[in-house]
Amino acid sequence: MPCTVSQRGQSLRYGWRARIGHIAPAILDTSAEEIRKLLPEGVLHVGLTISEPIQTMGAEQTKAAFERMVDAGKKLALEQVDVIVCGGAPVALSRGPAGDDELANLLYRETGLPVVTANGTVVEALRHLGARSLVLVSPFLESRNEEIRSFLEARGIRVLAARGLGLVNNIDFATQSAQAAYTLARQTAATNPDAEAIYVACPRWPVVDIIAALEADTGKPVVAAAAAMAWGALRALCIGDSQPGYGRLMETLRAPANATDARQL
């Protein structure tokens, strides 16, 4: 997909470089804050929660949210965003392994905008970093982790271990400390030394502040859900910039010549 850049002028207003639209199936609280920390000057985060936000990871709620995600995308397009980031990885996977592509295609058809999906951008990020195997940590139940494992392994990425906090309610994801993610990820990586990367799922789980420390302490690249979405959106917009200090993936935007690209593997 060709890169797109806003042509609406360069005056120093909010979003003078770009406006990133972000659809969330749950309440936009910590995930919005996580993404805003990563965006460079002049890039505005424009977030929208679907009309009936989901409160748990139950199958009924995630399936019902699918159509509402498309409706939210159309509303964001009216707000003159330049790209749509579609959060809610469980919502897409509620339609099966092809759900991610289905949702992206529907949003593109309805808006004409580049679409970055929560699941797809994680795969792209891992390939960009050259990672073929990983450990997965999340705030989720084991059943949700198994869905993520199946999705990743269907795309050629081996999941050597998956551990979660066993939480069900979305608000409980948001109220965790970043230390919870750091501790679980470091322990899981230590018992799986052959893993080439660490994937920290769920953008509502506060994690971006520990990415750099986790990479330093494990020697492995870390792909966090919120960082992957921000990275994918900035990449779609051809913006080679990000806030410093948030790990290897975000740094590849600022120094693309030093990054490993899947096309070279």
C-alpha positions, -999 to 999 in steps of 0.1 A, spaced: 0 0 0 15 34 -9 23 58 18 0 87 25 8 121 38 -16 148 49 -18 177 24 -39 200 46 -11 226 53 18 228 76 7 254 102 16 243 137 -18 230 148 -25 197 165 -19 170 139 0 192 114 20 162 103 -8 136 105 -39 125 123 -40 89 134 -75 75 138 -77 47 164 -108 25 169 -111 7 202 -138 -19 210 -133 -11 247 -130 21 267 -101 42 254 -80 50 285 -46 35 290 -43 24 253 -47 61 242 -21 72 267 3 45 256 1 54 220 4 92 227 37 86 245 51 71 213 40 97 187 64 124 175 56 161 175 29 170 150 11 137 150 -23 136 167 -40 106 181 -77 107 174 -94 79 193 -130 66 192 -146 38 212 -174 18 195 -210 26 203 -213 -2 229 -179 -8 244 -171 -44 254 -164 -50 291 -151 -86 290 -133 -109 265 -164 -131 262 -172 -145 227 -206 -129 225 -193 -94 231 -163 -97 208 -185 -110 179 -210 -82 184 -183 -56 183 -171 -65 148 -198 -46 129 -195 -17 153 -158 -14 144 -166 -7 108 -192 20 118 -166 36 141 -141 37 112 -166 56 90 -170 81 118 -133 86 121 -130 91 83 -153 121 87 -129 135 112 -103 137 84 -78 112 98 -50 100 75 -49 64 86 -71 40 107 -56 19 135 -80 -9 143 -75 -21 179 -93 -50 194 -73 -80 183 -99 -105 199 -127 -88 179 -110 -96 146 -101 -132 156 -137 -138 167 -144 -143 130 -116 -169 127 -81 -167 113 -93 -146 83 -111 -121 105 -82 -97 105 -81 -94 67 -119 -93 66 -120 -63 90 -92 -45 72 -109 -49 38 -142 -37 51 -127 -6 67 -107 2 36 -138 -2 14 -159 21 36 -132 47 42 -106 46 14 -80 50 41 -49 29 49 -58 4 77 -35 -10 104 -49 -39 123 -39 -49 158 -30 -85 148 -15 -77 114 9 -50 126 23 -74 153 32 -99 126 47 -72 104 67 -58 134 81 -93 143 91 -99 107 107 -65 105 128 -73 135 137 -107 120 120 -127 148 107 -161 139 100 -173 175 89 -156 207 74 -158 241 40 -143 246 27 -126 278 -6 -110 283 -32 -101 310 -56 -127 295 -69 -161 303 -51 -192 288 -79 -196 262 -73 -161 248 -35 -167 247 -41 -199 227 -61 -179 201 -31 -156 198 -7 -185 196 -28 -201 168 -29 -168 148 9 -163 151 18 -198 143 -4 -198 112 17 -170 100 50 -188 106 60 -174 140 66 -200 167 53 -193 202 76 -211 226 56 -202 257 25 -182 266 16 -169 300 -11 -146 312 -24 -130 344 -58 -148 340 -79 -116 340 -113 -113 324 -126 -78 328 -111 -51 306 -109 -26 334 -86 -50 353 -61 -49 324 -59 -11 326 -54 -10 363 -23 -32 363 11 -16 368 38 -17 341 59 -38 365 34 -67 362 42 -69 325 79 -65 330 81 -93 357 60 -118 338 78 -111 305 113 -114 321 104 -146 339 90 -162 307 119 -151 286 144 -165 312 129 -200 310 128 -199 272 162 -187 261 158 -198 225 130 -173 219 141 -146 195 116 -119 208 90 -111 234 54 -102 225 34 -83 251 -2 -85 241 -31 -61 249 -27 -23 243 -48 -16 274 -22 -32 296 4 -5 305 37 -16 291 54 10 269 74 25 297 92 -8 304 100 -18 268 135 -4 268 143 -19 302 130 -53 293 150 -53 261 182 -43 280 176 -70 307 168 -99 284 187 -90 252 156 -96 231 135 -72 210 101 -65 225 69 -60 205 42 -45 227 7 -42 212 4 -4 216 39 2 202 31 -21 172 0 -1 164 18 32 166 47 18 145 24 5 119 5 38 116 36 59 114 51 36 88 19 38 67 22 76 68 59 75 58 68 93 90 103 83 100 102 96 135 90 86 170 97 95 206 130 81 217 135 56 245 107 31 237 126 2 222 141 -12 191 109 -14 170 102 23 174 138 31 167 136 14 133 114 43 122 142 67 129 169 46 114 153 23 88 186 14 71 197 -4 103 165 -24 106 160 -60 95 132 -62 69 113 -94 62 120 -89 25 157 -95 32 151 -128 52 
